[in-house]
């Protein structure tokens, strides 16, 4: 199995070109990202194991193929949610986990703030979703969190990757597989992919910051 698969398909390339454009509005960006998620999911899940199941059609009884074990898909919040609808269009009964990390703007370190995933991931195929594999810090932290629950067969699905991010992931998790729509040139001094497409989360949601803010409830105030 290839540790790095760049999906070279005209439909992926065309959507990535529109995603890269600063002129693409939020609602179009969101739709394009969903479509890229589906196209990448087809390639990422191509080798899922199958099982036989007896099915009665309107005219005969036959043996059909079903996915043997439901995979787990874990979008990295926030931006990973953009790839999730497309992935679920391909594997509609996948178990959905959620992992929350944000990138400290000063250190570029991945700071965890949320995790909701099955207690035992042993024997399951797991797919993490994040549009951008930049420094690789969030992806590496996500892989570590999943490994703590027994995940051993994990694929990172991203729209665009940087060589630095790929190297970081494979240094920490040599067996991790990366499926991406493009391998870009490099990172800039701020940890953004060049040429990239900017901050995927901000462009998808129309916001201006990916750093979460804790809101204190009224009942907790003195």
N, C-alpha and C positions, 0 to 999 in steps of 0.2 A: 504494500500500500504506500502511495506517495505521501511523504510528510507535508509537502506543500503542493497543492493543486491550484493552478491559476485557470479558471474556467474561461477558455477562449471561444466565445460564442457571439455571433453578431448581435443577438438580442440583448445580451449582457453589456456589450461594448456600447451599444446605442443608448441604453438607459444610463450607463455611467457617464457618458458625455453630457447628457442633460442634467444629471445630478451635480456634475462639477460646475456647471454654469451658474455664476452669481445672479443671473437674471431669472432663474427658475423660482417661481413663487412657492410659498410654503405648502399649499394644498397639492401642487403638482409634485413637489419634492417628496412629500409623504407617500403619494401613490406610486411613484417610481421606485422608491425604496422598498415598498411592499412587493412590487413585481420582481425586483432583483432578489429579494429574499426567497421567493418561490423558485426562481431559476437556479439559484445556488443550492437550494434544498434538494432539488432533483439530483444534482451531482453528488452532494454530500451524503445522501442516503441510498445511493445506488447499490451498495453492497450489504444492505440490511438483510439479515437471515430471514428465510421464509419457512412456512410450515404448510402442510397439506390440510385442506378442509373439504369435507363433503358438502356440496351445495346442490339444492334442487332448483333447477331452472324451470320455466313454464313448460318445457318439453322433455326434460331428461334430468337424471341424477348424474353429477360430474364431480371430479376432484379439481378444486381451485387452489390458488396460492394466496396465503395471507401472511402479513408480517408476523414473525414468530413471537417477538417480545416488544411491547410498546416502548419506544424510545423516550428519552427525557430531553426536552428542549429548555435551555436556560438563558433567556435574554439578560444581558447586563444592562441594568437601568442607568440612564434613561433610554439612550439611543437604541439599544438592542430591541426595544419594543417595536421599532420600525420594521425590522425584518420578520417579526413573529407572525403577522397575518399570512404572509406568503409561505412561510414554513408550514403553518397549520393547514394551508390549502393543499399542500403535498401530503403531509402526514396528519390527518385530521384528528386522530385520537391520541396524539402524543401527550405525555404528561408534561405540564408546564411548571417549571421552577422559576424563581426570580432571585437575582443577585444584584445588590446595589453597591456600586463603587463610584466615587468621584475622584478626579485627578486634582491633587493639591497644586495650585498654580505656581507655587514657589519651588517645590521639590519634584513635581511630576509624579509623586508617589501615589499609588492607588489607596484610597481611604475607604474602608468598608463601612456601610451604614445599614445594610439590610440583607437578610438571607432567608429564603423560604424554599426548601427543597425536601425531597423524600429522605427519610431517615437512613435508608439502605439503598445505595445505587450499585451494589455488587451485581455484575453480570448484565448491566444495562448499557446500551449505547447512549451516550450523552452528547448533545450538541449545544455549544454556547454561541450566542448571537451578539455581535457588536459590529456596527457598520465600519468602524475604523480600528485597525490594528496598528497603532502608532508606536508608542514606546514599548508596548507589550506588558506593561506593569499591571493593568487591570485584568488582562487575559490570564497572566500568570497567577494573580491572586485568585481569580475565579477557578482556575484549574486546581489550585491548592485546596480551596473550599470544597470542591466536588470530590477530590481525592480523599478528604477527611471522612466522606460518607461512603467510600468504597469504589468510586468511579475509577476505572482503569482504561476505558476506551472512549476517549473524548475527542471531538472534532470542533475546532473553532471555525465558525462561518462568519466571514466579513466581506463587505463590499470592496474595500480597498485596504491594502497592507503596505507597511514600510519595511524595508530590509532589516532595520534595527529591531522592529517589533518581532519579526519572524525569528531573528537570532536570539532575542531575549527569551521567547517562549521555548524554543528548542533547547536552549542551554539549561533551563529549569525543568522542562518536561520533554525529554527526547522523544517520547512515544506519541506526543500530541500531534494530531493532524490538523492542517490549516487548509481551508477551502476559501478562495477569494476570487473576486472578479478582476482584480488588477494588482500588480506589484509595482508601486510607485518608486520614485527616485530616492527619497531620503526624508529625514525630519529636519525642520528648521530649529533655531535656537530656543523656540518656545514649545517644542515637542509636537508641532503640527506637521502633518504629512504634506510634502511637496511633490506634485502640484495639488493633490488632494481635492477636497471639496469644502473645506472649512470645518466648523463644528457641526456634526451631523445632528446632534440633539437640538441645538439652538435652531437650526434650519428646519427641522422637522416639526418642532413645536412652536416656532415663532417667538422663542424666548431669547434672553440675552446672557444667561449664565447657567452653567451646569452644576454649580456648587449648591447643594441643598442647604436650606435654612430651617433650623428647628423652631417651630412655632409653639410657644408656651400656651397651654389652655388657660381659659379664664379662671377655672376652678383651682389651678395650681398657683395662682398669684397670691401673694400675702395680702 
